[in-house]
Amino acid sequence: MDKWLERFFRGRAKDNGNYEPPREELVERLDPDATMRVRLMFEGRVQGVGFRFTQLQFADKRGITGWVRNLDNGDVEAEWQGTGAAIRAMVDDLHAYYRQFRYSFTVTQCDEIPLKADEDDFRAQY
């Protein structure tokens, strides 16, 4: 975790910065050294809490490109492209950030899909 994020979370943690994000087994299996694109589905408290816009901020810090959007069923769908390590770290960042509000989510899908060579940003879709 970079120094800015580490200071941010440490200052807000109720347990003196000893927070361990929950294990997301679908994300943990990603090869940390490989560049990849994954389709993710998030379930839980993910709409009406700034989840898409929080991803915009973390994606910039982690060097992840792609998009995120709300679904009609209350879930959130995203496509992220970056290293496996960056993707895993961003999921952990989201867990740590939303923990301060006592919101939780689960990654219910994490499937590798083809890379997009011409993509250079991360955006929220409507």
C-alpha positions as CSV (number, residue, x, y, z in Angstrom):
1,M,0.0,0.0,0.0
2,D,1.5,3.4,-0.9
3,K,2.3,5.9,1.9
4,W,-0.7,8.1,1.3
5,L,-3.2,5.3,1.5
6,E,-1.4,3.8,4.5
7,R,-1.6,7.1,6.4
8,F,-5.2,7.5,5.4
9,F,-6.3,4.1,6.6
10,R,-4.2,4.1,9.8
11,G,-5.8,7.4,10.8
12,R,-9.3,6.0,10.5
13,A,-8.9,2.4,11.7
14,K,-10.5,1.6,15.1
15,D,-7.8,-1.0,15.8
16,N,-4.6,1.1,15.6
17,G,-4.0,0.2,11.9
18,N,-3.9,-3.5,12.4
19,Y,-6.8,-4.1,10.0
20,E,-6.6,-7.2,7.7
21,P,-9.0,-7.0,4.8
22,P,-11.2,-10.1,4.3
23,R,-9.9,-12.8,2.0
24,E,-11.4,-12.5,-1.5
25,E,-10.5,-16.0,-2.8
26,L,-11.5,-15.1,-6.4
27,V,-9.0,-12.2,-6.4
28,E,-6.2,-13.9,-4.4
29,R,-5.7,-16.5,-7.2
30,L,-4.6,-13.8,-9.6
31,D,-0.9,-14.0,-10.7
32,P,0.6,-10.9,-9.1
33,D,3.2,-10.4,-11.8
34,A,0.9,-10.8,-14.8
35,T,-0.8,-7.9,-16.6
36,M,-4.4,-8.8,-17.1
37,R,-7.9,-7.6,-17.5
38,V,-10.7,-9.0,-15.2
39,R,-14.4,-8.6,-15.0
40,L,-15.5,-8.2,-11.4
41,M,-18.9,-8.3,-9.7
42,F,-19.4,-6.8,-6.3
43,E,-22.3,-7.6,-4.0
44,G,-23.2,-6.0,-0.7
45,R,-23.4,-2.3,0.3
46,V,-22.0,-1.0,-3.0
47,Q,-24.7,1.4,-4.3
48,G,-25.5,4.8,-2.8
49,V,-22.1,4.9,-1.0
50,G,-19.8,6.4,-3.6
51,F,-18.4,3.0,-4.6
52,R,-17.8,3.8,-8.2
53,F,-16.1,7.1,-7.5
54,T,-13.9,5.6,-4.8
55,Q,-12.8,3.1,-7.4
56,L,-11.8,6.1,-9.6
57,Q,-9.5,7.4,-7.0
58,F,-7.9,4.1,-6.1
59,A,-7.5,3.1,-9.7
60,D,-5.4,6.2,-10.4
61,K,-3.2,5.4,-7.4
62,R,-2.8,1.7,-8.5
63,G,-2.3,2.3,-12.2
64,I,-5.5,0.4,-13.1
65,T,-7.5,1.2,-16.2
66,G,-11.1,0.2,-17.1
67,W,-14.6,1.0,-16.0
68,V,-17.2,0.5,-13.3
69,R,-21.0,0.7,-13.3
70,N,-24.0,0.1,-11.1
71,L,-26.4,-2.7,-12.1
72,D,-30.2,-2.7,-11.7
73,N,-30.1,-5.6,-9.2
74,G,-28.0,-3.5,-6.7
75,D,-24.6,-5.0,-7.6
76,V,-21.7,-3.3,-9.2
77,E,-19.9,-4.5,-12.3
78,A,-16.3,-3.5,-13.3
79,E,-13.6,-4.3,-15.7
80,W,-10.1,-3.6,-14.4
81,Q,-6.8,-3.9,-16.2
82,G,-3.5,-3.9,-14.5
83,T,-1.1,-6.2,-12.8
84,G,-2.5,-9.0,-10.6
85,A,-0.8,-7.4,-7.6
86,A,-2.4,-4.0,-8.3
87,I,-5.9,-5.5,-8.7
88,R,-5.5,-7.5,-5.5
89,A,-4.3,-4.3,-3.7
90,M,-7.2,-2.2,-5.0
91,V,-9.7,-4.7,-3.6
92,D,-8.0,-4.6,-0.3
93,D,-8.0,-0.7,-0.4
94,L,-11.7,-0.7,-1.0
95,H,-12.3,-3.1,1.9
96,A,-10.2,-1.0,4.2
97,Y,-11.9,2.3,3.1
98,Y,-15.4,1.1,3.4
99,R,-14.7,-0.6,6.8
100,Q,-14.6,2.9,8.4
101,F,-18.3,3.3,7.5
102,R,-19.1,-0.3,8.5
103,Y,-20.0,-1.2,4.9
104,S,-19.0,-4.5,3.4
105,F,-19.0,-6.2,0.1
106,T,-18.0,-9.4,-1.5
107,V,-16.4,-10.1,-4.9
108,T,-18.7,-12.7,-6.4
109,Q,-17.0,-12.9,-9.8
110,C,-13.5,-12.4,-11.0
111,D,-12.9,-13.7,-14.5
112,E,-10.0,-13.0,-16.7
113,I,-10.9,-11.4,-20.1
114,P,-8.8,-10.2,-23.1
115,L,-6.7,-7.1,-22.6
116,K,-7.6,-3.8,-24.2
117,A,-4.4,-2.3,-25.6
118,D,-5.8,1.2,-26.3
119,E,-7.2,1.9,-22.9
120,D,-5.5,4.5,-20.8
121,D,-8.0,5.7,-18.1
122,F,-10.6,4.5,-15.6
123,R,-14.1,5.8,-15.8
124,A,-17.5,5.4,-14.1
125,Q,-20.3,4.4,-16.5
126,Y,-24.0,5.2,-16.2
